[in-house]
């Protein structure tokens, strides 16, 4: 029987989905898998292919206020103790972390216990939490080429790509069919698991500025926050635009594959799925990040010719209406962008990361595995 591998990821989809993809692949290869995460993962837990899920305390550094910092330190300390208990019980051969502050307690606990580890960085720039953890990891896996890694991390880094879930892999390879002149134009709009309010505000207003004949072509699928769904639906209904609006789509990869154009944020998972499926996009990076991670992610597709980034402060209805009109009138431009995005895709990323994990497990003597978790 093959040994057990422990995965750790923050409780958001951006961190959990690549972990879920690796878990599925490792189980296909005969490994046992356990997950350490935080309480936010409850809504995803039932679908995660783990033998056991451990919830540990965690927190994010939000300010330099001494009291706030102390509270965060206490939570991270408690989380580390909980993670050490879980690791000792599971006796994993290795642990793979997928970023964010919730991975800090398990990854730090693994280092204290001598358990070999891999840290996966999903974004085009390494985040603060991952920079702290990377020094203690045996290997660093990246989704994109990272140009800013220090020499000590570059030596143990390899680009695997971002692991994609099985439902994404299932639609990879579906050809992009450019919209026909005067025919239906399928537009997909989404902004993360909770939707992006800016899209609910800007997209309907942009369509009001377009000619009626262009609006009649549109078939829209849009994700919105629950409190915005009715308002967005009413706006499209008033304009006579065919639209399906919901707060969450369980079949989002299929929706991406069916789209002629996607308007979305540029989280690492989104960018990697757009590339693997091969669909053109208007990307609006989430503003305010200290690391500008979504901006860097968008640059990867933009530099390849597969996407058109627009800063949120520049996304007004007039700008979006012009962009949509130009792309609707130029199906060849959409086809070129789809091919350019596809060239950046890495549907084999999960196999690469699983191979790296097996290499790490194979390099650690079984006696050492037993000693470090006893």
N, C-alpha and C positions, 0 to 999 in steps of 0.2 A: 504494500500500500504506500502511495506517495505521501509526503508530509503535508502539514497544514500551512497555509499562507494566510496571514492576517492583512487586511486592507483597512486604511483609515482615511476618512474624507469628511469634510464639512457637510452640514445638513442642507445644502442647496443643490439644485439639480446640476449646476455647472461643475460641482465637485463630485457628486454622487454618480452621475451618469457614466463618466469614464471608469469609475471604480466598478460600477455594475457591469460594464462591458468586460473588464479584465476578470471579474469574478466568474462570469459565464464561461470565458475561455479557459480559465484555470480548472474549473470543474469538468469541462469537456476533456481536459488532459488528465483528469483523475486526482486532482488535489482537493483537499478539504479547504474551505474558505470561511473565515469569520470576519466580521466588520466591526470596527470601532468608530462611532460617530457621536454627534450631539443630539439633543432632544428634537431639533427641527426636522430630523430625518424621519419622524414617525409617519408622515404622509407618504413617504417613499418605501418605508420598511417592508411592507407586505410583498413588494415586487422585487426585492433585492435577493439574488440567488446566494445567500449565505447560510451556512449551517447554524450560525448564531450571530445575533446583533447585540453589541454592547454599547450602552449609552453612557458617556462620561461628561463631567462638567467641563465647560470651556467658556472663554470670554474673549472679546476683542478689545485691544487698546484703543480707546476713543478720545482720550485727552491726557494732558500732562498733570492734571489735578492729582495731588498726592493721595487723597482718599480714594479716587477712582482707580488709580494705579494699584493701590493696595488691595482693593476688592477684586480687581482682575487677577492679581498675583495669587490671591487666596483660591480663586476658582480654578486657575490653571494648576496650582499645586494639588488641589483635591482631585482634579482630573488626571493628573499624572499618577497619583496613588491608585486611583480606580483602574487606570490603564495598566499599571504594573500588575495588579491583581488579575486582570483579564489575560494578560500575556503569559503570566506564570501558569494559569489554568490551561490555556490553549496549547502552550509549547510550540509556537510556530517556527518554521525553518527560516522565515523571513517576513518582513513587514513592508508594505508598499503604501506610501502616503500621497494624497492627491491635493494637498495645499489648503490654505486657509488656517486661521487660528485654531479651529477645532482639531486640526491634526497635530498641533504642538504637543499636547500631553501624551498621546500614544507614541509619537516619534521620539520624544525625549525619553519616555519610559523605555523604549526599545534600546536606545543608546545606553542608558544606565544598566540595562540587563544584558547588553552585549549581543542583542539580536540583530543580524544583518538587515539593512534597510535600503530601499530605493525611494527617492523622492521624485514625483512627477510634477513638472511645471507646465500648466496648460497654456498660459499666455505667452505672448511674444516678448514680454519683459518679466523678469522674476520678481514676485511680490515680496513684501517685507518679511512676512512669516516664513516663506520658503527660503529666503536668504539666510535667516537665522538657523533653519533646520538643515540646510544643504551641507554645511560643513561637517556634520556628524553622520551623514548618509554615506553608504558604500558606493552608490551610483546615483546619478541624476539623469532623468529622462525628460526630454523636452518635446513640445508639440511643433515648435518653430525654431529656426536658427536663432540663437540668442547671441547678440553681438557684444553684450555688456558683462559677460561673466568674468570674474577674476580668474587668474591662471590656475589656482588650486581647485576651482570647481570645473573649469573647462577640461581638465585632465580626466575627470571621471564622468563627463557629460556625453550623452549620445541622443540624437534626435530620433525618436520613435514615432512621432505624431501623437495625436490625441485619440485614445481608444473610443471607438464608436459602438453604440449598442446594436444588438441584432436587428432591431426594426429599422435602423438607419442603413445598415449593410444590405438589407433586403431590397431597398429601392435604389441603391447605387447601380449604375449601369443603364438606368432608364434614360433613353435619349431625350435631349431637349428639342421640343417641337416649337419652333418660332411661331408667333401669332400670325394668322393670315390677314391680309389687308382688309380692313373693315370687319374682321371677325372678332370673336370673344377674346378678351385680354384678361388673363387670370392673375390677380394681384394678391399676394399674401403679406399681411402686416402683423408683426408680433414683436414683443419687447421683453421677453423673459417670463418666468413662471407666473408673475403677477400682472403682466402686461405693462406697457409704458403709456402713461397718461398723455405724454406729449403727442403720441400718434393719434390718440382719440380726439385730441384738440385740433391738430393740424391737418390730418388727412381729409376729413369731411370738408373742412373749409377750403382746402386746395381743390377738391372736386367741384365745388360750387363755382370756381373761377374758370373751369374748363367748358368747352363747347358741349352742347347736349349730345351731339353725335358721338363724341369721345366717351362721355359718361355712359352712354347706352352700351358700349362695348365691354365695359368693366364688369368682371365677376370677382367680388372681393371676399376674402376670408380674413377676418381680423380678430386678433386677441386683444381684449380690453380688461381693465380692472372690473370686478363684479359691479361696483357702483357706477361704472360708466357704460355698461353694456346697453341699457335701455336708451340712453341719450344718443349713442352712436347709431344704434339700429334705427331710431326715429329720423336721424339726419339723412341716412341713406334712403330710407323709405320715402321721405319727402322729395328727394331728388330722382326717385325712380331707379336707383342703382341696385342691382342684384347683389346682396351681401349676406354673409353668415357671420355673426358676431358672437363670441363666447369668451369666457374668462380663462378657459383652458382647453387645449386640444390634445387628446391622448395619441392621435395619429399625425402629429406634426411632421415627421419625416415624409409621409405620403403627401401631405399638403405642400411641402417644399418641392417635391418631385413634380407635382401638378402645376406649379406656378410658372408664369412667364417672367415675373419679377417679384423679388422679395424686398420688403422694407423692414428693417429690424435693427436692434442693437448689435454690437459686435463683440459679445462675449466669446471666449475661446471655443466653447462647444458649438455655438452658432456658426462661427466662421469655418470651423473644421467640417461641419455638416454641409454647409453651402458648397464648400470645395469638393468634398467627396461625392456629393450628388451632382454637382456641376450646374448651379443656377446663378444667374446674375442678380445683383442686389444693390440697393441703396442702403448704406450703413450709417447709422447715427450713434457714434460712441457715447456711452454714458459719461456725462461730464462730472468733474469734481474728484476724479481719482488722483491720488498723489503720484502713482506710477504711470498714469495714462495707459493702463493695460489695454483697454478696449480700443483706444486710438492706435496703438501699435499693432493690435490684431487686424484692424481694418486696413492698415497700410500694407499688410502682407498681400491681401487680395487686390487692393488698388494698384500696387506696384506691378502686379502680374496682369492687370487689365481686366480683372474679373468683378470689380465692384466700384461704386462711386460713393466715397464717404462725404458726409455733410455734417459739420459741427452743429450741435443742437442749437446754439445761439444763432446760427444762420438758416435754420430750418423754419421758414415761414411759409404760409400758404402759397404766396406768389412764386417763391423759388421751387417748391415741390410741384406745383402745377406745370411750370415750365419743363422741369426734368421729366415728369411723367409724359407730357405731350411729345417731347423729343424721342423718348424711348418707344412709345407706342407707335410712332411714325417710322421707326427704323428697326425693323425686326432683325436685319442683318447685324446690327450693333449688339443686340441682345444675344444672338447666336455666338458671336465672337467672344463676348464676355462669359458666356456659359462654358465655352471651351477653355478659356483662360483660367476660370475658377477650377474647372475639373483637373487641369494640369497641376494644381496645387494640392489636390486631395491625397489623402493617405488612408484608404479603406483597410489597409493591412496593418494599421497602427497597433491594434490589439494583439496581433500575433507577434509583432516586434517587442512589445512590452512584456508579453508572456515569455518570450524567448529570453529576454534579459533577466526576468525573474528566475527562470529555470537555471540560467547560467550562474546567478548568485547563489542559489540553493545548492547547485552542484559543486561550487567552490568551497563550501563550508563543510568540514568533516562532521559526520553524524554525531561523533562523541562531543564535539564542541557545541553542536545544536542542543544536545541534552544538558550539558553543563551550564550553558548561558540561560536556560529557562528553568533550571531546578531551584 
